[in-house]
């Protein structure tokens, strides 16, 4: 009888031990999906961008220096900053590559804004004439 009471008391304790681990497991899963996975994805994209550097790419370094890639080496990149100034950077010092699509988007936005201003000016001139 005493043995059956001890066994009955131990059974819920074992399942309670597993239930106490559940919040820790849930916290780990949340950290994985919201912190670890996006960080790994961003790191892979950065490595892909750095390995795809080529002559003529417009780049921005981690220090904020803007320039054009003059030549590439295995572990370094030579960036032309001015007409006669070339700087050699480690590939990992390149923060981003500026693509022409971004400048095209900026130009199209500026054109749309200019067109909207022209339309507004035309509308205000016609209202003033009335």
SVG drawing of the C-alpha trace seen along z (x, -y; Angstrom):
<svg xmlns="http://www.w3.org/2000/svg" viewBox="-15 -85 60 87">
<polyline fill="none" stroke="black" stroke-width="0.4" points="0.0,0.0 2.8,-2.4 4.5,-1.5 1.4,-2.4 1.0,-5.7 4.7,-6.6 4.3,-5.6 1.1,-7.7 2.9,-10.7 5.9,-10.3 3.8,-10.0 2.4,-13.5 5.8,-14.9 7.4,-13.4 4.7,-14.9 4.9,-18.2 8.7,-18.2 8.0,-18.0 5.3,-20.7 7.8,-23.0 10.2,-22.6 7.4,-23.6 7.8,-27.4 11.6,-27.2 11.1,-25.2 8.5,-27.7 10.9,-30.6 13.6,-28.9 11.2,-28.3 10.1,-32.0 13.8,-33.2 14.6,-30.9 11.8,-32.1 12.1,-35.8 15.8,-36.3 18.0,-33.5 16.4,-32.7 16.1,-36.3 19.7,-36.9 21.0,-33.9 19.0,-34.9 20.4,-38.5 24.0,-37.1 23.6,-34.8 22.3,-37.8 25.3,-39.9 27.7,-37.1 26.1,-36.7 26.3,-40.5 30.0,-40.6 30.9,-37.6 29.1,-39.2 31.1,-42.5 32.5,-43.4 34.3,-46.3 32.0,-49.3 29.6,-48.6 28.7,-51.6 29.3,-50.8 29.0,-52.2 31.4,-51.1 30.6,-50.5 32.3,-53.8 30.0,-55.6 32.5,-56.1 30.8,-56.1 32.7,-55.0 33.0,-52.8 34.7,-49.5 37.9,-49.9 39.1,-46.3 38.6,-43.3 41.0,-40.8 40.4,-37.7 39.9,-39.3 40.0,-43.0 38.3,-45.5 39.8,-48.7 37.3,-51.5 37.7,-54.7 36.5,-57.5 37.7,-60.5 39.3,-61.0 42.8,-60.3 41.9,-58.6 41.7,-54.8 41.2,-53.1 41.6,-49.4 39.0,-47.9 38.4,-44.4 35.4,-42.8 33.7,-42.6 33.9,-46.5 31.3,-46.9 27.9,-47.6 25.8,-47.8 25.9,-48.0 24.0,-50.9 22.1,-49.7 20.8,-51.7 17.3,-50.6 17.3,-52.7 18.4,-55.8 15.8,-55.0 13.1,-54.7 14.2,-58.0 14.1,-59.7 10.7,-58.3 9.4,-59.5 10.9,-63.0 9.3,-63.0 5.9,-62.0 6.2,-64.8 7.2,-67.3 4.2,-66.3 1.9,-66.6 3.2,-70.0 2.6,-71.1 -0.9,-69.8 -1.6,-71.6 -0.1,-74.8 -2.3,-74.5 -5.4,-73.9 -4.6,-76.9 -4.0,-79.1 -7.3,-78.0 -9.1,-78.7 -7.5,-82.1 -8.6,-82.9 -12.3,-82.0"/>
</svg>
